[in-house]
Amino acid sequence: QVQLVESGGGLVQAGGSLGLSCAASGSTIFIDGMGWYRQPPGKQRELVAFINRMGITRYADSVKGRFTISRDNAKNTVSLQMNSLTPEDTAIYYCNAESFGWGPGTQVTVSS
């Protein structure tokens, strides 16, 4: 089993930046891909960014050039740096470990 806990959410003005972090514990040696997803109010959960153990990344088109995902395999953490935030980025952000599950989520609110 793997446990995931997100941190770093909050309220930020449009144009600002915010960093999220996710700490994994448990059977972390078996984790390959990790990702950040988000669920805006009234919408479905969607992929934001993904990174595998080798550091290969992919991003949703809506965040390319603004968000950066990174990972520290030694510390079992994955982070998401979010820049140039817009109100459309407002959502609950979830950390995911491929094949293992989800963190409880952290709220990100971007005010206009």
Residue frames as a rotation matrix with the C-alpha (Angstrom) as fourth column:
GLN 1
0.572 0.820 0.000 0.00
0.820 -0.572 0.000 0.00
0.000 0.000 -1.000 0.00
VAL 2
-0.618 -0.701 0.355 0.98
0.704 -0.695 -0.146 3.59
0.349 0.160 0.923 -0.60
GLN 3
0.379 0.680 -0.627 -0.21
0.838 -0.540 -0.080 6.66
-0.393 -0.495 -0.775 1.28
LEU 4
-0.405 -0.422 0.811 -0.15
0.762 -0.646 0.043 10.09
0.506 0.635 0.583 -0.34
VAL 5
0.321 0.471 -0.821 -0.47
0.812 -0.584 -0.018 13.45
-0.488 -0.661 -0.570 1.33
GLU 6
0.093 -0.210 0.973 -0.60
0.759 -0.618 -0.206 16.75
0.644 0.758 0.102 -0.55
SER 7
0.185 -0.018 -0.983 0.41
0.756 -0.636 0.153 20.13
-0.628 -0.771 -0.104 0.80
GLY 8
-0.748 -0.651 -0.133 0.78
0.479 -0.667 0.571 23.67
-0.460 0.363 0.810 -0.45
GLY 9
-0.199 0.735 0.649 -2.66
0.860 -0.186 0.475 24.62
0.470 0.652 -0.595 -1.66
GLY 10
-0.423 0.109 -0.899 -4.25
0.638 -0.669 -0.382 27.95
-0.643 -0.735 0.213 -0.88
LEU 11
0.721 0.692 0.037 -5.54
0.580 -0.573 -0.579 31.23
-0.380 0.439 -0.814 -2.25
VAL 12
-0.467 -0.874 -0.132 -3.56
0.574 -0.413 0.707 33.24
-0.673 0.254 0.695 -4.78
GLN 13
0.272 0.525 -0.807 -4.30
-0.293 -0.754 -0.589 36.16
-0.917 0.396 -0.051 -7.08
ALA 14
0.891 0.095 0.444 -4.39
0.383 0.368 -0.847 35.73
-0.244 0.925 0.292 -10.83
GLY 15
0.699 -0.706 0.114 -0.91
-0.298 -0.433 -0.851 35.92
0.650 0.561 -0.513 -12.28
GLY 16
0.307 -0.561 0.769 0.62
-0.945 -0.080 0.318 34.56
-0.117 -0.824 -0.555 -9.12
SER 17
-0.204 -0.503 -0.840 2.43
-0.491 0.795 -0.357 31.33
0.847 0.339 -0.410 -8.35
LEU 18
0.472 0.328 0.818 1.88
-0.867 0.341 0.363 28.42
-0.160 -0.881 0.446 -6.03
GLY 19
-0.482 -0.657 -0.579 3.76
-0.685 0.695 -0.219 25.23
0.547 0.291 -0.785 -5.33
LEU 20
0.685 0.682 0.257 2.23
-0.717 0.568 0.404 21.90
0.130 -0.461 0.878 -4.39
SER 21
-0.539 -0.837 -0.096 4.02
-0.788 0.541 -0.294 18.95
0.298 -0.083 -0.951 -2.87
CYS 22
0.688 0.709 -0.156 3.03
-0.627 0.688 0.365 15.34
0.366 -0.154 0.918 -2.38
ALA 23
-0.414 -0.808 0.420 4.74
-0.910 0.370 -0.184 12.96
-0.007 -0.458 -0.889 0.00
ALA 24
0.454 0.499 -0.738 4.41
-0.531 0.817 0.225 9.23
0.715 0.290 0.636 -0.53
SER 25
-0.369 -0.535 0.760 4.92
-0.919 0.331 -0.214 6.62
-0.137 -0.777 -0.614 2.15
GLY 26
0.569 0.529 0.630 4.56
-0.471 0.837 -0.277 2.87
-0.674 -0.139 0.726 2.38
SER 27
0.283 -0.412 0.866 5.51
0.554 0.808 0.203 0.61
-0.783 0.422 0.456 -0.54
THR 28
0.614 0.011 -0.789 7.02
-0.372 -0.878 -0.302 3.46
-0.696 0.479 -0.535 -2.51
ILE 29
-0.468 -0.878 0.099 9.63
-0.338 0.282 0.898 1.27
-0.817 0.386 -0.429 -4.19
PHE 30
-0.436 0.379 0.816 6.86
0.701 0.712 0.045 -0.09
-0.564 0.592 -0.576 -6.43
ILE 31
0.527 0.661 -0.534 5.67
0.206 -0.709 -0.674 3.32
-0.824 0.246 -0.510 -7.65
ASP 32
-0.332 -0.580 0.744 6.45
0.923 -0.036 0.384 4.16
-0.196 0.814 0.547 -11.26
GLY 33
-0.457 0.184 0.870 4.32
0.464 -0.786 0.409 6.98
0.759 0.591 0.274 -12.56
MET 34
-0.344 0.415 -0.843 3.08
0.801 -0.339 -0.493 9.82
-0.490 -0.845 -0.216 -10.39
GLY 35
-0.534 0.210 0.819 0.85
0.606 -0.580 0.545 12.65
0.589 0.787 0.182 -11.37
TRP 36
-0.816 0.399 -0.418 -1.19
0.056 -0.666 -0.744 15.65
-0.575 -0.630 0.521 -10.43
TYR 37
-0.481 0.780 0.400 -4.84
0.740 0.117 0.662 15.80
0.470 0.615 -0.634 -11.32
ARG 38
-0.964 0.234 -0.123 -7.41
-0.112 -0.783 -0.611 18.45
-0.239 -0.576 0.782 -10.61
GLN 39
-0.386 0.910 0.150 -11.17
0.906 0.343 0.248 18.68
0.175 0.231 -0.957 -10.31
PRO 40
-0.940 0.104 0.326 -12.65
-0.101 -0.995 0.026 22.12
0.326 -0.008 0.945 -10.93
PRO 41
-0.633 0.760 0.147 -16.04
-0.268 -0.037 -0.963 22.89
-0.726 -0.649 0.227 -9.37
GLY 42
0.354 0.932 -0.072 -18.78
-0.479 0.115 -0.870 20.99
-0.803 0.343 0.488 -11.17
LYS 43
0.440 -0.269 -0.857 -16.38
-0.857 0.159 -0.490 19.28
0.268 0.950 -0.160 -13.55
GLN 44
0.968 -0.112 -0.226 -14.64
0.135 0.987 0.091 15.95
0.212 -0.119 0.970 -13.88
ARG 45
0.521 -0.854 0.007 -11.19
-0.095 -0.050 0.994 15.18
-0.848 -0.519 -0.107 -12.61
GLU 46
0.975 -0.222 -0.022 -8.52
-0.023 -0.002 -1.000 15.78
0.222 0.975 -0.007 -15.23
LEU 47
0.391 -0.914 -0.107 -4.83
0.912 0.369 0.177 15.12
-0.122 -0.167 0.978 -15.64
VAL 48
0.929 -0.202 -0.310 -2.60
-0.185 -0.979 0.085 18.13
-0.321 -0.022 -0.947 -15.07
ALA 49
0.232 -0.921 -0.312 0.90
-0.909 -0.092 -0.406 16.66
0.345 0.378 -0.859 -15.21
PHE 50
0.994 0.051 0.098 2.57
-0.075 0.962 0.263 13.28
-0.080 -0.269 0.960 -15.04
ILE 51
0.173 -0.980 -0.103 6.12
-0.950 -0.139 -0.279 12.11
0.259 0.146 -0.955 -14.39
ASN 52
0.862 0.085 -0.500 7.55
-0.025 0.992 0.126 8.62
0.507 -0.096 0.857 -14.36
ARG 53
0.828 -0.538 -0.157 10.43
0.317 0.219 0.923 7.27
-0.462 -0.814 0.352 -12.34
MET 54
-0.004 -0.866 0.501 12.86
0.987 0.078 0.143 8.14
-0.163 0.495 0.854 -15.13
GLY 55
-0.440 -0.160 -0.884 11.72
0.314 -0.949 0.015 11.75
-0.841 -0.271 0.468 -15.14
ILE 56
-0.881 0.222 0.419 9.76
0.395 -0.145 0.907 11.70
0.262 0.964 0.040 -18.38
THR 57
-0.647 0.614 -0.452 6.91
0.123 -0.501 -0.857 14.18
-0.753 -0.610 0.249 -18.15
ARG 58
-0.640 0.501 0.582 3.71
0.597 -0.153 0.788 15.10
0.483 0.852 -0.201 -19.89
TYR 59
-0.851 0.299 -0.431 1.32
0.094 -0.722 -0.686 17.96
-0.516 -0.624 0.586 -19.36
ALA 60
0.210 0.945 0.251 -2.21
0.819 -0.030 -0.573 18.96
-0.534 0.326 -0.780 -20.14
ASP 61
-0.166 -0.258 0.952 -2.26
0.860 -0.510 0.011 21.50
0.482 0.821 0.307 -22.96
SER 62
0.687 0.596 0.416 -3.89
0.340 -0.769 0.541 24.04
0.642 -0.231 -0.731 -20.67
VAL 63
0.932 -0.341 -0.124 -0.88
0.011 -0.314 0.949 24.15
-0.362 -0.886 -0.289 -18.33
LYS 64
0.403 -0.826 0.395 2.06
0.915 0.360 -0.182 23.69
0.008 0.434 0.901 -20.70
GLY 65
-0.157 -0.588 0.793 4.61
0.508 -0.737 -0.446 26.43
0.847 0.333 0.414 -20.21
ARG 66
0.184 0.299 0.936 3.09
-0.568 -0.745 0.350 27.46
0.803 -0.596 0.033 -16.87
PHE 67
0.792 0.156 0.590 3.31
-0.587 0.459 0.667 24.38
-0.167 -0.875 0.455 -14.65
THR 68
-0.080 -0.854 -0.514 6.32
-0.704 0.413 -0.577 22.21
0.705 0.316 -0.635 -13.92
ILE 69
0.934 0.338 0.114 6.22
-0.330 0.696 0.638 18.78
0.136 -0.634 0.761 -12.34
SER 70
-0.097 -0.989 -0.111 9.26
-0.719 0.147 -0.679 17.38
0.688 0.014 -0.726 -10.59
ARG 71
0.889 0.377 -0.258 10.08
-0.163 0.789 0.592 14.36
0.427 -0.484 0.764 -8.54
ASP 72
-0.139 -0.901 0.410 12.59
-0.947 0.000 -0.320 13.30
0.288 -0.433 -0.854 -5.91
ASN 73
0.384 0.317 -0.867 12.74
-0.256 0.939 0.230 9.51
0.887 0.134 0.442 -5.88
ALA 74
-0.580 -0.685 -0.440 15.02
0.274 0.344 -0.898 9.44
0.767 -0.641 -0.012 -2.85
LYS 75
-0.954 0.250 0.165 12.55
-0.270 -0.479 -0.835 11.47
-0.129 -0.841 0.525 -0.78
ASN 76
-0.646 0.744 0.171 9.46
0.763 0.634 0.122 9.94
-0.017 0.209 -0.978 -2.39
THR 77
-0.111 0.599 -0.793 8.00
0.247 -0.757 -0.605 13.31
-0.963 -0.263 -0.064 -3.24
VAL 78
-0.384 0.061 0.921 6.47
0.912 -0.130 0.389 14.83
0.143 0.990 -0.006 -6.32
SER 79
-0.377 0.146 -0.915 5.95
0.377 -0.878 -0.296 18.55
-0.846 -0.457 0.275 -6.70
LEU 80
0.113 0.446 0.888 4.03
0.981 -0.190 -0.029 20.87
0.156 0.875 -0.459 -8.96
GLN 81
-0.622 -0.326 -0.712 5.16
0.412 -0.910 0.057 24.44
-0.666 -0.258 0.700 -9.50
MET 82
0.156 0.800 0.579 2.33
0.986 -0.087 -0.145 26.53
-0.066 0.593 -0.802 -10.88
ASN 83
-0.715 -0.439 -0.544 3.03
0.375 -0.897 0.232 29.94
-0.590 -0.038 0.806 -12.42
SER 84
-0.918 0.354 -0.178 0.86
-0.380 -0.660 0.648 32.51
0.112 0.663 0.740 -14.18
LEU 85
-0.761 0.649 0.004 -2.21
0.579 0.681 -0.448 31.16
-0.293 -0.339 -0.894 -12.47
THR 86
-0.761 0.632 0.149 -5.65
-0.382 -0.622 0.684 32.07
0.525 0.463 0.714 -13.74
PRO 87
-0.283 0.736 0.615 -9.10
-0.899 0.020 -0.437 31.65
-0.334 -0.676 0.657 -12.18
GLU 88
0.542 0.482 -0.688 -9.59
-0.740 0.663 -0.118 28.67
0.399 0.573 0.716 -14.50
ASP 89
-0.373 -0.744 -0.555 -6.91
-0.234 0.654 -0.719 26.85
0.898 -0.138 -0.418 -12.50
THR 90
-0.372 0.326 0.869 -9.16
-0.928 -0.127 -0.349 26.88
-0.004 -0.937 0.350 -9.44
ALA 91
0.360 0.427 -0.829 -9.75
-0.419 0.868 0.265 23.28
0.833 0.252 0.492 -8.41
ILE 92
0.700 -0.266 0.662 -9.01
-0.514 0.455 0.727 20.59
-0.495 -0.850 0.182 -5.90
TYR 93
0.215 -0.736 -0.642 -5.62
-0.837 0.199 -0.509 19.18
0.503 0.647 -0.573 -6.82
TYR 94
0.867 0.149 0.475 -4.95
-0.376 0.822 0.428 15.51
-0.326 -0.550 0.769 -6.23
CYS 95
-0.262 -0.955 -0.140 -1.70
-0.948 0.228 0.222 13.59
-0.180 0.191 -0.965 -6.18
ASN 96
0.844 0.535 -0.027 -1.79
-0.525 0.817 -0.240 10.17
-0.106 0.217 0.970 -7.80
ALA 97
-0.392 -0.886 0.248 0.57
-0.735 0.463 0.495 7.23
-0.554 0.012 -0.833 -7.66
GLU 98
-0.111 0.354 -0.929 -0.02
-0.909 0.343 0.239 4.99
0.403 0.870 0.283 -10.65
SER 99
-0.124 0.224 -0.967 -1.75
-0.046 0.972 0.231 1.74
0.991 0.073 -0.110 -9.68
PHE 100
-0.726 -0.225 -0.650 -1.87
0.586 0.292 -0.755 2.75
0.360 -0.929 -0.080 -6.01
GLY 101
0.206 0.931 -0.302 -4.36
0.973 -0.162 0.164 5.55
0.103 -0.327 -0.939 -5.62
TRP 102
0.166 0.125 0.978 -4.93
0.365 -0.929 0.057 9.10
0.916 0.347 -0.200 -4.57
GLY 103
-0.899 -0.335 -0.284 -4.17
0.408 -0.400 -0.821 11.63
0.161 -0.853 0.496 -1.92
PRO 104
-0.203 0.882 -0.425 -7.04
0.842 -0.065 -0.536 13.44
-0.500 -0.466 -0.730 -0.18
GLY 105
0.200 0.244 0.949 -6.55
0.832 -0.555 -0.032 16.57
0.518 0.796 -0.314 -2.30
THR 106
-0.416 -0.319 -0.852 -5.67
0.699 -0.711 -0.075 20.18
-0.582 -0.626 0.519 -1.66
GLN 107
0.617 0.773 0.149 -7.70
0.718 -0.475 -0.509 23.22
-0.322 0.421 -0.848 -2.65
VAL 108
-0.700 -0.713 -0.024 -6.22
0.625 -0.629 0.463 25.81
-0.346 0.309 0.886 -4.99
THR 109
0.495 0.869 -0.013 -8.21
0.791 -0.456 -0.409 28.99
-0.361 0.192 -0.912 -5.47
VAL 110
-0.687 -0.683 0.249 -7.16
0.719 -0.586 0.374 31.70
-0.109 0.436 0.893 -7.90
SER 111
0.237 0.780 -0.579 -8.91
0.609 -0.583 -0.537 35.03
-0.757 -0.225 -0.614 -7.51
SER 112
0.163 -0.098 0.982 -9.36
0.941 -0.282 -0.184 37.46
0.295 0.954 0.046 -10.38
